[in-house]
């Protein structure tokens, strides 16, 4: 029997079986049941239809993690329109490019970020503009609550196929213009099923929205948390104190946090000793760069949370691997070394590490290759970019998505990323992993955070350089010297891998999802050079 896989099924299920249960804790103080969440989504569907939005039209959402974003996502998708969430950290020029590239027909924006759209309004094809607080938004914007109150609940839900595009997620654009990743009902649904299994979602979970909803649809939690009948606790951003307060007061059982967010939580914990759990046990998923062992140790042994390290990319759903392979992890503190690995593939997902000819590298934990993936959660392709799509799926191994991440594989098949292609340091002909260096330096007691990039060297071509955020918080008084950092690195690693240069900084540039933007550091470091040795 074949039943189409449609993203609208998630809210439909929650309404049918959990209609009277609390669905959303809003940032504005309201609490909504699934019946109420569903009714508000229906009203938005009706309001958008009245304004000419129909199946296939692109509707952008620029919003932090509020109840409006959840309502907008389902209100859009119930019409068969294409949900296009936007990164609220982008600049107006970025939004101008994306709205034109996707041909966005309607815009739903949070009052705090609408000004960025208003700036480029006359340069985009968008005709419908809705704010969640029109009274606090400059320009001609309709009010979200006003239009859904006037609209009623009746709308026409068109027939939809599982192979139709239902959401477009734009990449960060760090190496050129952002690309729109097309995701279908099928890819979104199957990815949501996979995270429901591997993240162990239950209907009594309380999920705290610390991961941006715009980031690959909140890693699919927009769908999975809803469909399973669990509770959403919304936020307007990540404040460490507020996170601990929410965990204790709302009995949060599950959240996501990039390694940089975990570091902020650790700093707050060490300074203020907050309660770390409420009535529920807590598990936390982390992704991005691998968390240092010290971070995992603190989260598990001191917070009392269970950490799951997951990995993927916008193009892959995103999640494709997990370190939560408990039968492969040793007991005690030795588990931390393996939990920082990206791990083993999700169910139904084929992940390989291949050499330049597309052959699997040996499972020796030494030979480096590129991670490629096949799975039902992998994107349909890039929006109106067939050449980029072709290259992404066929560079080393035909028909597999190429991540650009370089990794090794151990005897159990657990992968461990060594670097991005552009972040590998080629020093004197030797490949040096910036991630390996960062992990070593992070254990130094005077180091709060660190990023390592290739820097130009007349002698070696490239040499490792560390940007260090000192624990003192003051780059002028770091309480450690560059020579001491260098000596420490030599004690931990082979001499050719040791950091030759150190710069103390107040903070590191990061994305909205907490990933360090090394390209900013590289561009600054190589601004006077013709090219980088490793083409980073």
HELIX and SHEET records of a PDB file:
HELIX    1   1 UNK A    8  UNK A   18  1                                  11    
HELIX    2   2 UNK A   34  UNK A   50  1                                  17    
HELIX    3   3 UNK A   67  UNK A   77  1                                  11    
HELIX    4   4 UNK A   92  UNK A  102  1                                  11    
HELIX    5   5 UNK A  114  UNK A  118  1                                   5    
HELIX    6   6 UNK A  121  UNK A  123  5                                   3    
HELIX    7   7 UNK A  134  UNK A  136  5                                   3    
HELIX    8   8 UNK A  144  UNK A  151  1                                   8    
HELIX    9   9 UNK A  185  UNK A  198  1                                  14    
HELIX   10  10 UNK A  216  UNK A  219  1                                   4    
HELIX   11  11 UNK A  221  UNK A  228  1                                   8    
HELIX   12  12 UNK A  240  UNK A  249  1                                  10    
HELIX   13  13 UNK A  259  UNK A  272  1                                  14    
HELIX   14  14 UNK A  293  UNK A  297  1                                   5    
HELIX   15  15 UNK A  298  UNK A  303  3                                   6    
HELIX   16  16 UNK A  314  UNK A  316  5                                   3    
HELIX   17  17 UNK A  326  UNK A  328  5                                   3    
HELIX   18  18 UNK A  332  UNK A  334  5                                   3    
HELIX   19  19 UNK A  335  UNK A  339  1                                   5    
HELIX   20  20 UNK A  386  UNK A  394  1                                   9    
HELIX   21  21 UNK A  434  UNK A  442  1                                   9    
HELIX   22  22 UNK A  482  UNK A  492  1                                  11    
HELIX   23  23 UNK A  495  UNK A  497  5                                   3    
HELIX   24  24 UNK A  518  UNK A  525  1                                   8    
SHEET    1   A 9 UNK A  31  UNK A  33  0                                        
SHEET    2   A 9 UNK A  22  UNK A  25 -1                                        
SHEET    3   A 9 UNK A 231  UNK A 233  1                                        
SHEET    4   A 9 UNK A 206  UNK A 208  1                                        
SHEET    5   A 9 UNK A 254  UNK A 256  1                                        
SHEET    6   A 9 UNK A 283  UNK A 286  1                                        
SHEET    7   A 9 UNK A 306  UNK A 313  1                                        
SHEET    8   A 9 UNK A 318  UNK A 322 -1                                        
SHEET    9   A 9 UNK A 344  UNK A 345 -1                                        
SHEET    1   B 5 UNK A  82  UNK A  85  0                                        
SHEET    2   B 5 UNK A  58  UNK A  62  1                                        
SHEET    3   B 5 UNK A 104  UNK A 109  1                                        
SHEET    4   B 5 UNK A 128  UNK A 131  1                                        
SHEET    5   B 5 UNK A 142  UNK A 143  1                                        
SHEET    1   C 3 UNK A 165  UNK A 170  0                                        
SHEET    2   C 3 UNK A 180  UNK A 184 -1                                        
SHEET    3   C 3 UNK A 381  UNK A 382 -1                                        
SHEET    1   D 4 UNK A 349  UNK A 354  0                                        
SHEET    2   D 4 UNK A 369  UNK A 375 -1                                        
SHEET    3   D 4 UNK A 401  UNK A 409 -1                                        
SHEET    4   D 4 UNK A 415  UNK A 420 -1                                        
SHEET    1   E 2 UNK A 425  UNK A 427  0                                        
SHEET    2   E 2 UNK A 430  UNK A 432 -1                                        
SHEET    1   F 3 UNK A 447  UNK A 457  0                                        
SHEET    2   F 3 UNK A 461  UNK A 470 -1                                        
SHEET    3   F 3 UNK A 501  UNK A 505  1                                        
END                                                                             
